[in-house]
Amino acid sequence: MSRVTRIGLQAAASLVMGLAIAGMHYTGMAAIKLVPTPMSMTMMTGGSDLQAVVYLVVGVTRVVFVATYTFILADQLSTKAPNTTLN
């Protein structure tokens, strides 16, 4: 398979996935029905600590980035290492 054909197939697959994700989003949004009630206004004053959520998201994101970088670096180093087998 030529490089142009492979890139064309990847672009088509990306387009299909993008349309599928957008379709699922709009289907879910069309399926939900929100009806405001007087009780819902009192419940809005509670909730989780926003600063704790921010720290959690930033921390998890950093862990994922560091792990991804580590795995990529380890893969590159393992493919460049000379084949030294003991006879």
C-alpha positions as CSV (number, residue, x, y, z in Angstrom):
1,M,0.0,0.0,0.0
2,S,1.4,3.4,-1.0
3,R,1.9,6.2,1.4
4,V,-0.7,8.4,-0.3
5,T,-3.3,5.6,0.0
6,R,-2.5,5.0,3.6
7,I,-2.8,8.7,4.5
8,G,-6.1,8.9,2.5
9,L,-7.5,5.9,4.5
10,Q,-6.4,7.4,7.8
11,A,-8.0,10.8,6.9
12,A,-11.2,9.0,5.9
13,A,-11.2,7.0,9.2
14,S,-10.6,10.2,11.2
15,L,-13.5,11.9,9.5
16,V,-15.8,8.9,10.2
17,M,-14.8,8.9,13.9
18,G,-15.3,12.6,14.2
19,L,-18.8,12.3,12.7
20,A,-19.6,9.4,15.0
21,I,-18.5,11.3,18.1
22,A,-20.5,14.4,17.1
23,G,-23.5,12.2,16.3
24,M,-23.3,10.5,19.7
25,H,-23.0,13.9,21.4
26,Y,-26.0,15.4,19.7
27,T,-28.1,12.2,20.2
28,G,-27.4,12.3,23.9
29,M,-28.2,16.0,24.1
30,A,-31.5,15.4,22.2
31,A,-32.4,12.6,24.6
32,I,-32.0,14.6,27.8
33,K,-34.9,16.6,29.2
34,L,-34.2,19.0,32.1
35,V,-37.0,20.5,34.1
36,P,-36.1,23.1,36.7
37,T,-37.7,22.7,40.0
38,P,-37.7,25.0,43.1
39,M,-35.6,22.4,44.9
40,S,-32.8,22.5,42.4
41,M,-32.0,26.1,43.2
42,T,-31.2,25.2,46.8
43,M,-29.0,22.3,45.8
44,M,-26.8,24.6,43.7
45,T,-25.2,26.2,46.8
46,G,-23.5,22.9,47.7
47,G,-21.0,20.9,45.7
48,S,-17.4,19.9,45.7
49,D,-14.4,22.2,46.3
50,L,-13.4,23.6,42.9
51,Q,-9.8,24.1,43.8
52,A,-9.4,20.4,44.8
53,V,-10.9,19.4,41.4
54,V,-8.5,21.6,39.6
55,Y,-5.5,20.2,41.5
56,L,-6.7,16.6,40.8
57,V,-7.1,17.2,37.0
58,V,-3.8,18.9,36.7
59,G,-2.1,16.2,38.8
60,V,-3.6,13.3,36.7
61,T,-2.7,15.1,33.5
62,R,0.9,15.5,34.6
63,V,1.1,11.8,35.5
64,V,-0.3,10.8,32.2
65,F,2.2,13.1,30.3
66,V,5.2,11.9,32.2
67,A,4.2,8.2,31.8
68,T,3.6,8.7,28.1
69,Y,7.0,10.4,27.7
70,T,8.7,7.7,29.7
71,F,7.2,4.9,27.6
72,I,8.1,6.7,24.3
73,L,11.7,7.3,25.5
74,A,12.1,3.7,26.7
75,D,10.8,2.4,23.3
76,Q,13.2,4.6,21.4
77,L,16.2,3.6,23.5
78,S,15.3,-0.1,23.3
79,T,15.1,0.0,19.5
80,K,18.5,1.9,19.2
81,A,20.4,-0.4,21.6
82,P,22.7,-2.8,19.8
83,N,21.8,-6.5,19.9
84,T,24.1,-8.0,22.4
85,T,23.3,-11.6,23.1
86,L,25.5,-13.9,25.1
87,N,26.7,-17.0,23.3
